[in-house]
Amino acid sequence: MTADVETAARTSEARNAPSDRSRRIALVVLCAGMLMIVLDATVVNVALPSIQRDLGFSQSSLAWVMNAYLIAFGGLLLLAGRFGDILGRKNVFMAGLALFTVASLACGAAQSEELLVAARFVQGIGGAMTSAVILGMIVTMFPEPREQAKAIGVYGFVASAGGSIGLLVGGVITQAINWHWIFFVNIPIGIATGALAARLLGKERGIGFGGGADVPGAVLITTSLMLGVYTIVKPAAEYGWGSGRALGLGAVPLALLVAFVAREATARNPLIPLRIFRSRNVSGANVIQALLVAGMFGMFFLGSLYLQRVQGYDALQIGLAFLPATIVMGVLSLRYSERFVMRFGPRATLIPGVVLIAVGLGLFTRAPVHGMYVRDVLPAMVLIGFGVGVAFPALMNLAMSGATQEDAGLASGLVNTTMQVGGALGLAVLATLSASHSNHLIHSGHRLASALTSGYHLAFLVGLGLVVGALVVAVRVLKPESARAAHEGVPAGAEPAYSEAG
């Protein structure tokens, strides 16, 4: 009898093995699509001087190479995630991947300012459609808590470390070939990812529009987010947050957001059901992510400027300087994050990670003018790498906690929206503060290197304050892991959450 049972078990395992292998390959395919999207932002940052020189951009118009992408990307993430639930996440993923790949070809072939900016806007639409549904597909593909935690760890590494990888890749491509290839390289990756996704990702039917499409809600939320991102990257960054232009234009997206919430609360078939925000863990995780990403832009963007303008690093050296943080993130995210989440729970894993990020940013506030990489930069990189590798996978688990089949795309789009809008907001605030402080010191007679370093220190300090704010939200808002979850090895983030009242 025992032999029969063992034979049956082996037969069952053999039958399930291809399915498990297919899911693992599908996870790699989804993360490859996400990596392509994440790399694009920092790769383009590195190549901006070359683009300006070749196409004749002015300093002010050059910003639109990034802004056109960010406005489309940040403005459509939430809507794209919900459309994934309605129309089928695979359908939205494939359409977005195709659009992103074609737009990358147009970007690489662009010979004028206007064509490149227009192609970047279309690329942002494709990027939003592709990335908004990936996390939702992962949590439905891996429903078992331990497998899900491990899969989210892989996704967390790609989403968090992809930016620093982009610095290295961008430096290599721009210096070895030319800036056109930072876009052309997306074409074979996009084609291969699309072919594998079409074969490996299972077909799924969306929930449909039911009682009809909530067109007014879609218009309100898309317009609000696009105008909000535009306010952050244009008038606020150029004229200051207290300027009349920034305050006047900034009031419009806030008013549209209020109108959207009122619409969704009363609509018979809302585009975005507000029940998703009833969970303290889901809402808290998204607030924490926005604060963390806003604060950490001080390291990735302004840290790059410190290395370039004060220490004299070139693009390739900057990429190599960030490599230790990327390696540490990868080791923790891919090998240990799932063990930490399953052993201690997402909240208990997240909080020490946030503390490490805060300590790393604190060290960056002391980087001197005549700094040494090993003494003044590397320790901060390693600490932040440890913090991100531990915190972000746990944060993703919390943000997707209780996501149902019907709402997984919405939850995934919300995660990406808070990440992108938080990053854009953080960049605008920190860059503005840093530049204003440095200019004041220069006009007061300070040396350029000293003034720049002092401005970066101020930005790192404000970024540290945002991370500390994220830590406070984590401690005060997130629900502690239940005794049952800890005893059974099930992370609290895996328990249904959308029905919670508080």
N, C-alpha and C positions, 0 to 999 in steps of 0.2 A: 504493500500500500504506500509506504514511504517513497519507494522508488518511482511509483506512478506520479506521486505528488511532485517529486523533484523533476521528473521528466516534463510534467505539465508546466512547472515553473520555468524551466529552461526554454521550453517552446514559446511561452508567453514573453519571456525576455527577448528571445530572438525576433519575435514578431514586432515588439515595441522598439527594438534598437534602431531600425532605420528611421522611425518617426523621431526619436530623440536626436539622432544624427542630423536629420533634416532641419530640426528646430535650431540646433546649434549653428548650422551653416546659415540658416535664415537670419539668426541673430547677427552673425558677422556681416551679412549683406546689409541689414538695416543700419548697423553701426558704420559701415563703409559709406552709406548714403549720408549719415549724419556728419561723419568726419569731413566729407567733401564740403558740406555746408559751413561747418565751423572753421575749417581751414581758410575758406575764401576771404573772411573778414581780415585776418591778420596778414595773410599772404599779400593782399592788396595794399595794406598799410605800408609794408616794406617797399613796395614797388611804386608808391606815389611820386617820389622825386623823378624817376625815370619816365613815368607817364606824363608828368607836367612838362618835362623837357621835350619829349617827342611830339606831343599833340598841342603844345602851346597854351595849356591852361594857365590862367592867372591864379594867384594864391587863393583868392576867394572862391573862384569857380571850381578849383581842384577839390574842395570839400564835398562837392556834389557827387564825386565818384563814390564816396562812402555814403553820403546822405540819401541819395536816390535809392540805394539798396536797403538802408536801414528803415526808411519810411515805409516802403512796400513790405518788407519783412516783418517789422514790428507791428505794423497796422493790420496785417492779415492773419497772424498766427492763431489768434483765438477763433476767428471765423473759420479758418481752414481746419482746425481741430474739430469743431462742431460739424462741419460738412463731412469730415471723415466718418463720424458716427451716423450721419444721415445717408450718405451716398456709398459708404463702404470705405474703410481705411486704406485697403490695398489700392482701390481705384484712385483715391486722392494722392497717395504716395507715388504711384506710377505716373500720373499726369504731371505732378510737380517735378519729378525727376526728369521727365522728358523736357519740360519747359526750362528747367535750370540748365540742362545740357545744351539745348539749342541757344539759349541766351549766352552761355559761356563762349560758344563759337562766335556769336556776334560781338561779344566783348573783345575777344582776342583779335578779331579781324577789323576792329574799329580803327578808322583813320581820321576821325574828327571828334571833337568834344561832345557834340550833340548825340552822335550815335552811341558813344560809350556810355553816357549818362542814361540814355533811354534803355539800352541793353541791360545796364545795371538795375534799373527799376524792374524790368521783366524778370531778371535773375532773382531779385528779392521776392517776387510773387512765387516763383518756382521753389525757392528755398523755404518759404513759409509753408507751402503745401506739403513739401517733402518732410520737413522736420517736425511739423505740428502733430503728426499722427504716429511717429515712430515709437514713442514711449507707450502710447496706448496699445499698439500692436504687441509690444514686448510683454506687457502685463497680462494680456489675454492669451498670448502664446505660451507663457510660463505661469500657470495658475497656482502651482504648488509653491508655498512660501519660501522654501530654501532655494529652489531653482530660480524663483523670481528675484530674490535678493541678489543672487549671483549674477543674473542677467542684467539687473539694474546697475550693479557694480561696473560691468563692462561698459554700459551706456554712460554711466557717470564719468568714467575715465575719458571717454571720447569727447563728451560735452565740455568737460572742465579743462582737460589738458590739450585739446585740439588747438586752442589759440596759441599756446607756446610752441607747439610743433610747427604751426604755420609760420612763426617768425624764422625758424631754421629753414624750412622749405622755401619760403619766399626769398630769403637771402641767397640760397644756393641757386635757385632758378634765375633770379634777376641778374646775378653776377655772372653765371655760367652761360646763359643764353640771352634772353631779353624779357621784358615785362609781358609781352603777348602770351608767352607760354605759361604764365600763372593761370590763365584762363583756358588755354588749349589743353592743359593737362587734365581738366575736368571731363573732357569729351570721352576718352577711352574708359575712364573710371565710371562715368555716368552710363555708358552703353553696357559695360560689363555688369554693373550693379542692376540695371534694368532687366537684362536678360536673365540673370540669376533670380531676381525677385519675382519675375513672371512665372518662373518654374517652381520656386520653392515656397512662396507665400501662398497660403491657402485662400481660396475664394471665400469671401464673406459678404453677406447682404447687409446693407445699412438698414437703420430703423425706418427710413423714409420720412417724408415731410408730414405724414399723418394728416392733420386738419388743415394743412396748407403751409406754405413757406412764410416765415416771419420776416418779410422783406423790410418793414420799418426798423425792426430790431437789428437786422444785418447792416443796414445803412448807418444807423446811429453808432454802433460799436466800431465799425470799420472807420468811419469818418473821425470819431473821437480818438482812436488810437493813432491814426495817421497824422492828425493835427497835433496830437500830443508829442509824438516823436519829432515832428517838424519843429515844434516850439523848442524842444530840447536841443536839437542839433543845429538850429539856425539862430533865431533872435536871442535865445538865452545864452548860447555859447558866444555869440559875437558882441552883444550889447550889454550882457549882464542880466542876472535874474531879477534885479530891481528895476530894470528899464521899463518904460511904458509899453514898448513893443512886446516884450516878453510877458508882462502881466496881462496886457489886453488880449493877446492871442491865446495865452495860457488859460484864460477864463472860458474860452469857447469849448475846448475838449472836455473840461470839467462839467460844463452845463450839459453837453451831449451825453456824457457818461451818466449823469443823474437822470436824464430823460430816458436813457436806455434801461437803467435799473427799474424805473417806474413802469416802462413798457413791459419788461420781462415779468414783473410781479403781477401784472393783470392780463397778459396775453393768454389766450386759450391754448396755443401751441408755441410756447416760447422757444426762441432760437437757443438760448442758454438757460436751462433751468437753474434757478437761484438756490435750489437745495444743495448744490455742490459746496456752497459756502457755509453750510450749517456745521460742518465738522471743524472743530478747533484745530485738529492736526493738519487738515488740508489747507485751511485758510492761514494758519500760523506758518506752515512750511513755505508757502508762497511769499509771505511777507519776509521771512528770514532769507529766502533766496534772493529777493530783490535787494535787501540791505547788504548781503554778503557780496553779491556780484558788483553792486555799486562801489563798495569799499575796496574790493580786490582789483578793480580797474586801475587803482593807484599803483599797484605793483606791475601789472602787465603793460599798461600804456606809458605811464609816467616813469616807471622804472626803466623802460626801454629808452626814453628820452634822456634820463640821467646817465645811462651808460653811453649813449651816443654823444650828447652835447657836452657833458662834463668830463667823462672818462675817455672819449674819443674812439669808442668801439664802432666798427662797421656793421653792416646788416648781418653778415654771417657770424661775427663774434657775438652779437646780441643773441642770436638764436642759440649758439652754443652755451652762452651764459645762463639761459633759462632751461637748458637740458636737464640739469640735476633735479629741478622741481618736477619736470615731466616724468623722469624715470621713477622718482619716489611715488608720484601720483599713480603711475601705472602699476607698480608692484602692489601697492595697497589696494587699489580699486579692483584689480583683476584677481588677486590671490587671497586677500584678507578681509575685504569689506563685508562679504557675505557671512563670514564666520563671526565678525563683530556684531553685525545686525542680528543674526540668529541667536547669539549667546547673550547679548546685553539688551537688545531692542534698539530700534532706530533712534529714539530720543536720547538714550544713554550713550549711544555711539556718536551722535551729532555734537553734543555739547563739548566734549574734549577736543573734537576737531576744530570747532569754532574758536576755542581758546588758543590752540596752536596757531591758527591763522592770525589772530590778534597779536600774539607775541611776535610772529614773523614780521607783521607790518610795523610793530613797535621798533624792531631792530632797524628797519628801513628808514625810520625817522632820524637815525643817527649816522647814516652813511655820509662820510665827509667829502670835501672837494677832491682831495688827493687820496682817494680810497684805494684799498687793495681788495681784489675780488674775493680771495679766499677768506679774508678777515671780515670784510664789511658787507659783502653781498651774499656769498654762498650760504652762511648760516640762516639768513632770512629765507632764501630760496628753499632750503631743505625743510625748514619748519612749516612754511606755507604749503609745500608739497605734501608733507605728512597730514596737515590739517585738511586740505582739499580732498586728498585720497580717502580720508576717513569720513569727512562731513558730507560730501556731495552725494555719494550713493545712499547714505541714510536719509538725506533730505529728499531724494527722489522717491524712496520708499514711502515716506510720510506724505509727500504731495500726491502720490497715486493711491493712498490708502483708501480702501473701500470702493475703488473705481469699478463700476459695473460694466458689463458688455456694452450697454447703451451709452455710457458717459465716458468711456476710456479715452476717446479722441478729444473730448472737451477738456478733461483733466490734463492730458498731455499738452494740448495747445495752451492751457493756462500756465503750466510749468514753463514752457518756452517763452511765453509772453512776459512773465515776471522777470525771467532771465535777461531778455533782450532790452525791455524797457528800463529795468533796473541798471543794466550796463550802460545804456545810452544816457540815462539821467546821471549816473555816477561820473561818467566821463565828462559830461558837460560841466557839472559842478566842480569837480576836482581840477580839471584843466583851466577853468575860468579863475578859480581861486589861486592856483599856482602861478598863472601868467600875470594876474593883477599884482600879486605880492612881489614877484620878481621884477616887474616893470617899475614898481614903486622904489625898490632898493636900487635899481640901476640909475633912476633919476636922482636918487639921493647920493650917488657917487660910489656905490659899491662895485666891485669888480664883477664881470659878467658871470664867471663860473660860480662865484660865491652867491650871487643873487639868484641864479638858476637853482642851485642846490637848496637854498633856503625856501624857494617856492615849492620845490618838490617835497621838502620836509613837511611843509604845511599841508600839502595834498595828502601825503601819507598819514599825517596825524588825523585829518578829517576822515580819511578812509578807515583808520583804526576806530574812530568814534562810531562809524556806521556798523562796523563788525561787532563792536560792543553792544550796540543797539540790537543786532540780530541775536546776540547771546542772551540779552534780557528777555526778548520775545520767546526764545527757546525755553528758558527756565520758567517763565510765567504763564505761557499760553499752551504749549504742547502738553498733552496728557501723559503722565508717567505710565510706563509699561505695567500692565496688570500682573498680579501675582500668577494668574492662570497662564498668561502668555509666556512669562518667564519660565514657569515650571515645565511647560510643554515645548519650549523652544520655538514658539511662534511669535514673530515680531508683532508688536501692537499695530504697526502700520498695515499689517495684512488683514486686520479685522475690519468688518464693514463699518463705515463711518458716516456716510452721507445722511443717515437717518437720525444722527445725534442732534439733540436740541442745543447742547452747549458744550 
